[in-house]
Amino acid sequence: MLLRLEIKDFAVISNITFEPSYGLNVISGETGAGKSLIVDAISLILGGKASKNLIRTSSPTCFVEACFDVSELNDSEFKTILTDSEIEPDDGMLYISRTIYQNGKSIARINGRSVTLNVLKDIASFLVDIHGQHDTQKIFDERSHVRLLDRFGGDKIGDLYSAYTRKLSEYKEIVTKIKEISASPDYLDKRKEYLEFVISEIDEAGFKEGEEEALYEKKQKIVNSEKSALGLSEASDLLSGGEYQSPVQQILQASKVLSEVAARDEQYKDLAKDLESLSLDLESAASDISKILDDLDYDPEIKSGIEHRIGLLYDLKAKYGSDIKAINEFRNKAKEELDAIDSNKDLLAELRSKSKKIEKDLIEVSAKLSEERKKASKKLSKEIVKELEDLEMPSAIFEVSFTEHEKARYFSSTGTEDIAFRFSANPGQEVRPLSAIVSGGEASRIMLAVKNILSRCDVTPTLIFDEIDTGVSGKASEAIARKLMSISSDHQVLCVTHTAQIAAAADCNFKLSKEIRNNNTVTTCTVLDPESKIKEVSRLLSGSDKDSSIRLANDLIESFGK
């Protein structure tokens, strides 16, 4: 979830810090105070378009930084993206920032590491989902409707879809081969030559499973031995003295000189013996080092051989698979295909026979997938209609249409049918595509109804709704507020509003205000205490803080249990 948002020199915002809580966070304020700038700043964090026009007048840059707690976000794909991007959460936190410069360029960073916009978008898509009044989010894009339906349908549809995509991949591979053979008379000869080369290259390398780890272990031992050999050689050279008299000889000579002195004066006798003992110890150490060097398991040729083999494995991995197992599996498949070419004069006929069998399997699994989707669509339609009733649209019709593909493109990546959501607000009105909805109020409520249902299986921690109450009032506004409360029981919700009902339902209220300081427009963000919240709800209700309006505001807040 979003813990902290810092915005500096962004449009009319000089410097504000926004710290939402879990639950329903509502942002309100006078028209023009910059309420939606909070959402715009978060959009920038999500990889939105940067522009120098976003920089506050007379400032060289603008800066936005968000801190997200991802300690409970266990999505495997999200973790893979972080690992691939070499990004490590800092005690469960991700710090994402964007800086925009006067030339229009920007720099994105995650935990201090510069990242591309594509990486930023990939990571941020798991953290926040923004919904506007009539935006282009998934609910209005027919290409995404099948995904939304599948997500609602759960594991059963998920398993069937996985089975379908596996079969489709097999089918496409065989169809591609049929086209290649049909288009090129010498295709089989070229294919055979390629397969023979693959088998020869992999067999000649002869890598066994587990060898990669062993190679890197051997290389590390060789590197360690090399470092030891260099150190021992240096120590041996120092003790041997090289071209000069060695330390051992010098100390032995000093010992002899002191022995002569001790013969005349016994007080130097012990010192002479100490030097003699030291020379013997050094001579023994030099001998030990020399023996260790002779026995040391280090050979530059062995190191070169290991590095060559690691390089060879790297080349094979680039061509045939991510590890030795995958490389050998590629080789075995190549051998099977080569044997089939050698043993079967009419490979084209065999491939066509296989394609028919797989096509039959595809039709069977796609039929089951369609059946489950249709079951889920009925349930989804029923639940959305119930949600729309709650949102003061009692006569709304919501349907999921299924249109079978034409034969020329029968098997698509999602199945054999086009799936689209259809809607009618009133009795007798034609059921039309969601994208054809004109009313902002209707669009907002449909999106909220779908989001409320799908939020139960949506793992995105933070959901943002930007003025989705536009075009609605009264009971509909209250219904929207209650739906937002429902969604916020499982998600952190941020909502920009101009409606008293939504402000009253909030767990935490923020007010953006605009004032003039030194001939400059300054926007501030204030967390409202209970008393200030009542005054803000009163302002949204009647534009005043009269006693009657204050009492009405207080009653409205209490009606939401706040």
C-alpha positions as CSV (number, residue, x, y, z in Angstrom):
1,M,0.0,0.0,0.0
2,L,1.0,3.6,-0.4
3,L,2.5,5.0,2.8
4,R,3.8,8.3,1.8
5,L,3.8,10.7,-1.3
6,E,6.1,13.7,-1.5
7,I,5.5,16.3,-4.2
8,K,7.8,19.2,-4.9
9,D,7.4,22.0,-7.5
10,F,4.7,20.1,-9.3
11,A,2.3,22.5,-11.1
12,V,0.8,24.8,-8.3
13,I,2.2,22.5,-5.6
14,S,5.3,23.8,-4.0
15,N,6.0,21.1,-1.4
16,I,3.4,18.8,0.2
17,T,3.5,15.4,1.9
18,F,0.5,13.1,1.6
19,E,0.4,10.1,4.0
20,P,-2.8,8.0,3.4
21,S,-3.9,5.3,5.8
22,Y,-5.4,1.9,5.1
23,G,-9.1,2.0,4.2
24,L,-11.0,4.8,2.5
25,N,-8.9,8.0,2.0
26,V,-10.9,11.0,0.6
27,I,-9.3,14.1,-0.9
28,S,-11.6,17.2,-1.2
29,G,-11.1,21.0,-1.6
30,E,-12.2,24.0,-3.5
31,T,-12.4,24.0,-7.3
32,G,-8.9,24.7,-8.6
33,A,-7.1,23.8,-5.4
34,G,-5.3,21.0,-7.2
35,K,-7.1,17.9,-5.9
36,S,-6.5,15.9,-9.0
37,L,-2.8,16.8,-8.9
38,I,-2.4,14.2,-6.2
39,V,-3.6,11.6,-8.8
40,D,-1.5,13.2,-11.5
41,A,1.6,12.9,-9.3
42,I,0.9,9.2,-8.6
43,S,0.3,8.7,-12.4
44,L,3.8,10.0,-12.9
45,I,5.1,7.5,-10.4
46,L,3.3,4.8,-12.4
47,G,5.2,5.7,-15.5
48,G,2.9,8.4,-16.9
49,K,4.1,10.9,-19.5
50,A,6.6,13.5,-18.2
51,S,6.4,17.1,-19.4
52,K,8.3,20.3,-18.6
53,N,4.8,21.9,-18.3
54,L,4.4,20.0,-15.0
55,I,7.3,22.0,-13.4
56,R,6.2,24.8,-11.1
57,T,6.9,28.3,-12.5
58,S,10.5,29.5,-11.8
59,S,11.6,26.0,-10.6
60,P,14.4,24.1,-12.4
61,T,12.8,20.6,-11.8
62,C,9.8,18.9,-10.2
63,F,10.1,15.8,-8.0
64,V,7.7,13.2,-6.9
65,E,8.5,10.3,-4.6
66,A,6.2,7.5,-3.3
67,C,6.9,5.0,-0.6
68,F,5.1,1.6,-0.9
69,D,4.9,-1.2,1.6
70,V,5.2,-4.4,-0.5
71,S,6.0,-6.7,2.4
72,E,2.6,-8.5,1.9
73,L,2.5,-8.5,-1.9
74,N,3.3,-12.1,-2.7
75,D,2.6,-12.1,-6.4
76,S,5.2,-14.4,-8.1
77,E,5.3,-12.3,-11.3
78,F,5.9,-9.1,-9.3
79,K,8.8,-10.8,-7.4
80,T,10.3,-12.1,-10.7
81,I,10.2,-8.6,-12.2
82,L,12.0,-7.2,-9.1
83,T,14.6,-9.9,-9.2
84,D,15.2,-9.5,-13.0
85,S,15.6,-5.8,-12.5
86,E,18.0,-6.3,-9.6
87,I,15.8,-4.4,-7.2
88,E,15.6,-5.4,-3.6
89,P,12.9,-4.0,-1.3
90,D,14.3,-2.1,1.7
91,D,12.8,-3.7,4.7
92,G,9.7,-4.4,2.7
93,M,9.6,-0.9,1.2
94,L,9.9,0.4,-2.4
95,Y,10.8,4.0,-2.9
96,I,9.8,5.1,-6.4
97,S,10.7,8.6,-7.6
98,R,10.5,10.7,-10.8
99,T,12.4,13.9,-11.5
100,I,11.5,16.1,-14.5
101,Y,13.9,18.6,-15.9
102,Q,13.3,21.8,-18.0
103,N,14.3,20.0,-21.2
104,G,11.3,17.6,-20.7
105,K,13.4,14.6,-19.8
106,S,12.9,12.6,-16.6
107,I,14.7,10.1,-14.5
108,A,12.9,7.3,-12.7
109,R,14.4,5.6,-9.7
110,I,13.4,2.6,-7.5
111,N,15.2,2.3,-4.2
112,G,17.8,4.7,-5.5
113,R,18.4,2.6,-8.7
114,S,17.7,4.3,-12.1
115,V,15.2,2.3,-14.1
116,T,13.6,2.5,-17.6
117,L,10.0,3.6,-17.9
118,N,9.1,0.1,-19.1
119,V,10.5,-1.4,-15.9
120,L,8.8,1.3,-13.8
121,K,5.4,0.6,-15.5
122,D,5.8,-3.2,-15.0
123,I,6.5,-2.8,-11.3
124,A,4.0,0.0,-10.6
125,S,1.2,-1.9,-12.3
126,F,1.2,-4.3,-9.3
127,L,1.0,-1.5,-6.8
128,V,-1.7,1.0,-7.9
129,D,-4.8,1.0,-10.2
130,I,-6.3,4.4,-11.2
131,H,-9.9,4.8,-12.3
132,G,-11.2,8.1,-13.6
133,Q,-14.7,9.3,-14.4
134,H,-14.7,8.1,-18.0
135,D,-11.2,6.8,-18.5
136,T,-9.9,4.2,-20.8
137,Q,-9.4,1.6,-18.1
138,K,-9.9,-2.1,-18.7
139,I,-13.7,-2.1,-18.1
140,F,-14.2,0.1,-21.3
141,D,-11.7,-1.8,-23.5
142,E,-13.4,-4.8,-25.1
143,R,-10.1,-6.6,-25.5
144,S,-9.8,-6.9,-21.8
145,H,-13.3,-8.2,-21.1
146,V,-12.3,-11.8,-21.6
147,R,-9.6,-11.4,-19.0
148,L,-11.9,-9.8,-16.5
149,L,-14.4,-12.6,-17.0
150,D,-11.7,-15.2,-16.6
151,R,-10.5,-13.6,-13.4
152,F,-14.1,-13.6,-12.0
153,G,-14.5,-17.3,-13.1
154,G,-11.5,-18.4,-11.0
155,D,-9.3,-21.5,-11.1
156,K,-11.5,-23.7,-13.2
157,I,-11.5,-21.3,-16.1
158,G,-7.8,-20.6,-15.4
159,D,-6.9,-24.3,-15.7
160,L,-8.9,-24.7,-19.0
161,Y,-7.3,-21.6,-20.4
162,S,-3.8,-22.9,-19.6
163,A,-4.7,-26.2,-21.3
164,Y,-6.0,-24.3,-24.3
165,T,-2.9,-22.1,-24.7
166,R,-0.6,-25.2,-24.5
167,K,-2.5,-26.9,-27.2
168,L,-2.6,-23.7,-29.3
169,S,1.2,-23.5,-29.0
170,E,1.6,-27.0,-30.3
171,Y,-0.9,-26.4,-33.1
172,K,0.8,-23.2,-34.3
173,E,4.2,-24.9,-34.3
174,I,3.0,-27.7,-36.6
175,V,1.1,-25.3,-38.8
176,T,4.2,-23.2,-39.2
177,K,6.2,-26.3,-40.2
178,I,3.6,-27.3,-42.7
179,K,3.7,-23.8,-44.3
180,E,7.6,-23.9,-44.4
181,I,7.7,-27.3,-46.0
182,S,5.0,-26.4,-48.5
183,A,6.6,-23.1,-49.4
184,S,10.2,-24.4,-49.9
185,P,10.9,-27.6,-51.9
186,D,14.4,-27.9,-50.3
187,Y,13.1,-27.1,-46.8
188,L,13.5,-30.7,-45.5
189,D,17.1,-30.9,-46.8
190,K,17.9,-27.6,-45.0
191,R,16.1,-28.7,-41.9
192,K,17.9,-32.0,-41.8
193,E,21.3,-30.2,-42.2
194,Y,20.4,-27.9,-39.3
195,L,19.2,-30.7,-37.0
196,E,22.4,-32.7,-37.7
197,F,24.5,-29.7,-36.8
198,V,22.5,-29.2,-33.6
199,I,22.9,-32.8,-32.5
200,S,26.6,-32.8,-33.4
201,E,27.3,-29.5,-31.5
202,I,25.5,-30.6,-28.3
203,D,26.9,-34.1,-28.4
204,E,30.5,-32.8,-29.0
205,A,30.1,-30.5,-26.0
206,G,28.8,-33.4,-23.9
207,F,27.5,-31.5,-21.0
208,K,25.9,-33.5,-18.1
209,E,23.3,-32.2,-15.7
210,G,25.0,-30.7,-12.6
211,E,28.2,-29.9,-14.6
212,E,27.5,-26.2,-14.7
213,E,27.5,-25.9,-10.9
214,A,30.6,-28.1,-10.7
215,L,32.4,-25.9,-13.3
216,Y,31.8,-22.7,-11.3
217,E,32.9,-24.5,-8.1
218,K,36.1,-25.6,-9.8
219,K,36.7,-22.1,-11.2
220,Q,36.3,-20.6,-7.8
221,K,38.8,-23.1,-6.3
222,I,41.2,-22.3,-9.1
223,V,40.8,-18.6,-8.5
224,N,41.4,-19.1,-4.8
225,S,44.5,-21.2,-5.5
226,E,45.8,-18.6,-7.9
227,K,45.5,-15.9,-5.3
228,S,47.2,-18.2,-2.7
229,A,50.0,-19.0,-5.2
230,L,50.7,-15.3,-5.9
231,G,50.8,-14.5,-2.1
232,L,53.0,-17.5,-1.4
233,S,55.4,-16.7,-4.3
234,E,55.7,-13.1,-3.0
235,A,56.5,-14.4,0.5
236,S,59.0,-16.9,-0.8
237,D,60.8,-14.2,-2.9
238,L,60.9,-11.9,0.1
239,L,62.5,-14.6,2.3
240,S,64.9,-15.8,-0.4
241,G,66.1,-12.2,-1.0
242,G,66.2,-12.5,-4.8
243,E,69.3,-10.9,-6.1
244,Y,70.2,-9.6,-2.6
245,Q,71.2,-11.3,0.6
246,S,68.1,-13.0,2.1
247,P,66.6,-12.0,5.4
248,V,67.5,-15.5,6.7
249,Q,71.1,-15.1,5.8
250,Q,71.2,-11.6,7.2
251,I,69.8,-12.7,10.5
252,L,72.1,-15.7,10.6
253,Q,75.1,-13.4,9.9
254,A,73.9,-11.1,12.7
255,S,73.7,-14.1,15.0
256,K,77.3,-15.1,14.3
257,V,78.5,-11.5,14.9
258,L,76.7,-11.4,18.2
259,S,78.1,-14.8,19.1
260,E,81.6,-13.4,18.7
261,V,80.6,-10.4,20.9
262,A,79.1,-12.8,23.5
263,A,82.4,-14.7,23.6
264,R,83.9,-11.6,25.0
265,D,80.9,-10.5,27.0
266,E,78.3,-13.1,28.2
267,Q,75.5,-10.5,28.6
268,Y,75.0,-10.8,24.8
269,K,74.8,-14.6,24.8
270,D,71.0,-14.9,25.0
271,L,70.5,-12.3,22.3
272,A,72.8,-14.2,20.0
273,K,70.9,-17.5,20.7
274,D,67.6,-15.7,20.0
275,L,68.9,-14.5,16.6
276,E,70.2,-18.0,15.7
277,S,66.8,-19.5,16.7
278,L,65.0,-16.9,14.6
279,S,67.1,-17.6,11.6
280,L,66.4,-21.3,11.9
281,D,62.6,-20.6,12.2
282,L,62.7,-18.4,9.1
283,E,64.7,-21.0,7.1
284,S,62.1,-23.6,8.1
285,A,59.2,-21.3,7.1
286,A,60.8,-20.6,3.7
287,S,61.2,-24.3,3.2
288,D,57.5,-24.9,4.1
289,I,56.4,-22.2,1.7
290,S,58.4,-23.7,-1.1
291,K,57.0,-27.2,-0.4
292,I,53.4,-25.8,-0.3
293,L,54.0,-24.0,-3.7
294,D,55.2,-27.3,-5.2
295,D,52.1,-29.2,-3.9
296,L,49.6,-26.4,-4.7
297,D,46.8,-27.5,-7.0
298,Y,47.1,-24.6,-9.4
299,D,47.7,-24.9,-13.1
300,P,47.0,-21.9,-15.5
301,E,46.1,-24.4,-18.2
302,I,43.4,-26.0,-16.1
303,K,41.9,-22.5,-15.4
304,S,41.9,-21.7,-19.1
305,G,40.2,-25.1,-19.9
306,I,37.5,-24.4,-17.3
307,E,36.9,-20.9,-18.6
308,H,36.7,-22.2,-22.2
309,R,34.1,-24.8,-21.1
310,I,32.0,-22.2,-19.3
311,G,32.1,-20.0,-22.4
312,L,31.0,-23.0,-24.5
313,L,28.1,-23.6,-22.2
314,Y,27.1,-19.9,-22.3
315,D,27.0,-20.1,-26.2
316,L,24.9,-23.3,-26.1
317,K,22.5,-21.7,-23.6
318,A,22.0,-18.7,-25.8
319,K,21.1,-21.1,-28.7
320,Y,19.2,-24.0,-27.2
321,G,18.0,-23.4,-23.6
322,S,18.4,-21.8,-20.2
323,D,20.3,-24.7,-18.6
324,I,22.0,-28.0,-19.4
325,K,18.7,-29.9,-19.0
326,A,17.0,-27.7,-21.5
327,I,19.9,-27.9,-24.0
328,N,19.8,-31.7,-23.8
329,E,16.0,-31.8,-24.2
330,F,16.4,-29.6,-27.3
331,R,18.9,-32.1,-28.6
332,N,16.6,-35.0,-28.0
333,K,13.7,-33.3,-29.8
334,A,16.0,-32.5,-32.7
335,K,17.0,-36.2,-32.9
336,E,13.3,-37.2,-32.9
337,E,12.6,-34.8,-35.7
338,L,15.6,-36.0,-37.7
339,D,14.6,-39.6,-37.2
340,A,11.1,-38.8,-38.4
341,I,12.5,-37.1,-41.5
342,D,14.8,-40.1,-42.2
343,S,12.2,-42.7,-41.6
344,N,9.2,-41.0,-43.2
345,K,9.3,-40.0,-46.9
346,D,6.0,-38.1,-46.5
347,L,6.6,-35.9,-43.5
348,L,4.1,-33.3,-44.8
349,A,1.3,-35.9,-44.6
350,E,2.3,-36.9,-41.1
351,L,2.3,-33.3,-39.9
352,R,-1.1,-32.6,-41.5
353,S,-2.4,-35.7,-39.7
354,K,-1.0,-34.4,-36.4
355,S,-2.4,-30.9,-37.0
356,K,-5.9,-32.4,-37.4
357,K,-5.6,-34.3,-34.2
358,I,-4.4,-31.3,-32.2
359,E,-7.1,-29.2,-33.9
360,K,-9.7,-31.7,-32.7
361,D,-8.2,-31.4,-29.1
362,L,-8.3,-27.6,-29.4
363,I,-11.9,-27.6,-30.4
364,E,-12.7,-29.9,-27.5
365,V,-10.9,-27.8,-24.8
366,S,-12.1,-24.5,-26.3
367,A,-15.7,-25.8,-26.1
368,K,-15.2,-26.6,-22.4
369,L,-13.6,-23.2,-21.8
370,S,-16.6,-21.5,-23.6
371,E,-19.0,-23.5,-21.5
372,E,-17.4,-22.4,-18.2
373,R,-17.1,-18.8,-19.4
374,K,-20.8,-18.7,-20.2
375,K,-21.6,-20.1,-16.7
376,A,-19.4,-17.4,-15.1
377,S,-20.9,-14.7,-17.4
378,K,-24.4,-15.4,-16.1
379,K,-23.2,-15.2,-12.5
380,L,-21.2,-12.0,-13.3
381,S,-24.2,-10.4,-15.0
382,K,-26.5,-11.2,-12.1
383,E,-24.0,-9.8,-9.5
384,I,-23.3,-6.6,-11.5
385,V,-27.1,-6.0,-12.0
386,K,-27.5,-6.3,-8.2
387,E,-24.6,-3.9,-7.7
388,L,-26.2,-1.4,-10.1
389,E,-29.5,-1.7,-8.2
390,D,-27.6,-0.6,-5.1
391,L,-26.1,2.3,-7.1
392,E,-29.6,3.6,-8.0
393,M,-29.9,2.0,-11.4
394,P,-32.7,-0.5,-10.7
395,S,-33.6,-1.1,-14.4
396,A,-30.1,-1.6,-15.7
397,I,-29.3,-4.6,-17.9
398,F,-25.8,-6.0,-18.1
399,E,-24.9,-8.9,-20.5
400,V,-21.8,-10.7,-21.7
401,S,-21.9,-11.4,-25.5
402,F,-20.2,-14.3,-27.1
403,T,-19.4,-14.1,-30.9
404,E,-17.8,-17.1,-32.5
405,H,-14.7,-16.3,-34.6
406,E,-14.7,-16.7,-38.3
407,K,-12.9,-19.8,-39.6
408,A,-10.0,-17.8,-40.9
409,R,-9.0,-16.7,-37.4
410,Y,-10.9,-19.3,-35.4
411,F,-8.2,-20.0,-32.7
412,S,-7.1,-16.8,-31.2
413,S,-4.9,-16.3,-28.1
414,T,-8.0,-16.1,-25.9
415,G,-10.2,-18.8,-27.4
416,T,-12.6,-19.2,-30.3
417,E,-15.0,-16.4,-29.4
418,D,-15.0,-12.6,-29.0
419,I,-16.3,-11.7,-25.5
420,A,-17.7,-8.3,-24.8
421,F,-19.7,-6.6,-22.0
422,R,-23.0,-5.0,-23.0
423,F,-25.2,-2.5,-21.1
424,S,-28.5,-0.8,-21.0
425,A,-29.5,1.8,-18.4
426,N,-33.3,1.8,-18.9
427,P,-36.1,-0.5,-20.0
428,G,-36.7,-0.5,-23.8
429,Q,-33.2,0.9,-24.4
430,E,-30.9,-1.1,-26.7
431,V,-28.2,-3.1,-25.0
432,R,-25.0,-1.5,-26.3
433,P,-21.2,-1.8,-25.8
434,L,-19.8,-0.2,-22.7
435,S,-17.6,2.0,-24.8
436,A,-20.7,3.6,-26.3
437,I,-21.9,4.9,-22.9
438,V,-22.2,8.7,-23.0
439,S,-23.3,9.5,-19.4
440,G,-20.4,10.0,-17.1
441,G,-22.6,9.1,-14.1
442,E,-23.5,5.7,-15.7
443,A,-19.9,5.0,-16.7
444,S,-18.8,5.7,-13.2
445,R,-21.3,3.4,-11.6
446,I,-20.7,0.5,-14.0
447,M,-17.0,0.8,-13.4
448,L,-17.6,0.9,-9.7
449,A,-19.9,-2.1,-9.8
450,V,-17.5,-4.2,-11.8
451,K,-14.6,-3.1,-9.6
452,N,-16.4,-4.0,-6.4
453,I,-17.1,-7.5,-7.6
454,L,-13.6,-8.1,-9.1
455,S,-11.8,-6.4,-6.1
456,R,-12.5,-9.6,-4.2
457,C,-10.0,-11.4,-6.4
458,D,-7.8,-8.3,-7.2
459,V,-4.4,-8.3,-5.5
460,T,-3.6,-4.7,-6.4
461,P,-3.1,-3.1,-3.0
462,T,-4.1,0.5,-3.8
463,L,-7.1,1.6,-5.9
464,I,-7.5,5.3,-6.8
465,F,-10.8,6.8,-8.0
466,D,-10.6,10.3,-9.4
467,E,-13.9,12.1,-9.3
468,I,-16.0,9.1,-10.2
469,D,-19.0,10.8,-8.6
470,T,-19.2,13.3,-11.5
471,G,-22.7,13.3,-12.9
472,V,-24.4,11.8,-9.8
473,S,-25.9,13.2,-6.7
474,G,-28.3,12.4,-3.8
475,K,-29.0,8.7,-3.2
476,A,-26.6,7.7,-6.0
477,S,-23.8,9.5,-4.3
478,E,-24.5,7.7,-1.1
479,A,-24.6,4.4,-2.9
480,I,-21.2,5.1,-4.5
481,A,-19.8,6.0,-1.0
482,R,-21.0,2.7,0.4
483,K,-19.5,0.8,-2.5
484,L,-16.2,2.6,-1.9
485,M,-16.4,1.6,1.7
486,S,-17.0,-2.0,0.7
487,I,-13.9,-2.0,-1.6
488,S,-11.8,-0.4,1.1
489,S,-12.3,-3.3,3.4
490,D,-9.9,-5.3,1.2
491,H,-7.8,-2.5,-0.4
492,Q,-6.4,0.9,0.3
493,V,-8.7,3.3,-1.5
494,L,-7.9,6.9,-2.5
495,C,-10.7,9.0,-3.8
496,V,-10.8,12.6,-5.1
497,T,-14.3,13.9,-4.6
498,H,-16.6,17.0,-4.6
499,T,-19.5,15.0,-3.0
500,A,-20.4,15.3,0.7
501,Q,-21.5,11.7,1.0
502,I,-18.2,10.3,-0.1
503,A,-16.3,12.7,2.2
504,A,-18.5,11.7,5.1
505,A,-17.8,8.0,4.5
506,A,-14.0,8.4,4.6
507,D,-11.8,6.7,7.2
508,C,-9.3,9.6,6.6
509,N,-10.0,13.0,5.1
510,F,-7.5,15.3,3.3
511,K,-8.3,18.8,2.2
512,L,-6.3,20.7,-0.5
513,S,-6.4,24.5,-0.2
514,K,-5.0,27.2,-2.4
515,E,-3.7,30.5,-1.3
516,I,-1.6,33.4,-2.6
517,R,1.8,34.0,-0.9
518,N,4.2,36.6,-2.2
519,N,2.3,36.8,-5.5
520,N,2.6,33.0,-5.9
521,T,-0.1,30.4,-5.8
522,V,0.6,27.8,-3.1
523,T,-1.4,24.5,-2.5
524,T,-1.4,22.9,0.9
525,C,-2.6,19.5,2.0
526,T,-4.2,19.1,5.5
527,V,-5.3,16.0,7.3
528,L,-8.7,16.8,8.8
529,D,-9.5,16.0,12.5
530,P,-13.1,15.0,13.3
531,E,-14.2,18.6,13.9
532,S,-12.6,19.8,10.6
533,K,-14.1,16.9,8.8
534,I,-17.6,18.0,9.8
535,K,-16.9,21.5,8.6
536,E,-15.6,20.2,5.2
537,V,-18.7,17.9,4.7
538,S,-20.8,20.9,5.6
539,R,-19.1,23.0,3.0
540,L,-19.6,20.3,0.4
541,L,-23.3,20.0,1.4
542,S,-24.3,23.7,1.4
543,G,-21.2,25.8,0.9
544,S,-21.5,27.1,4.5
545,D,-20.8,26.3,8.1
546,K,-24.1,27.4,9.5
547,D,-25.3,25.4,12.5
548,S,-28.1,23.7,10.5
549,S,-25.6,22.6,7.9
550,I,-23.1,21.5,10.5
551,R,-25.8,19.3,12.1
552,L,-26.7,17.8,8.8
553,A,-23.0,17.1,8.1
554,N,-22.7,15.4,11.5
555,D,-25.8,13.3,10.9
556,L,-24.4,12.2,7.5
557,I,-21.1,11.2,8.9
558,E,-22.8,9.2,11.6
559,S,-25.0,7.5,9.1
560,F,-21.9,5.9,7.6
561,G,-20.8,4.8,11.1
562,K,-17.8,7.2,11.2
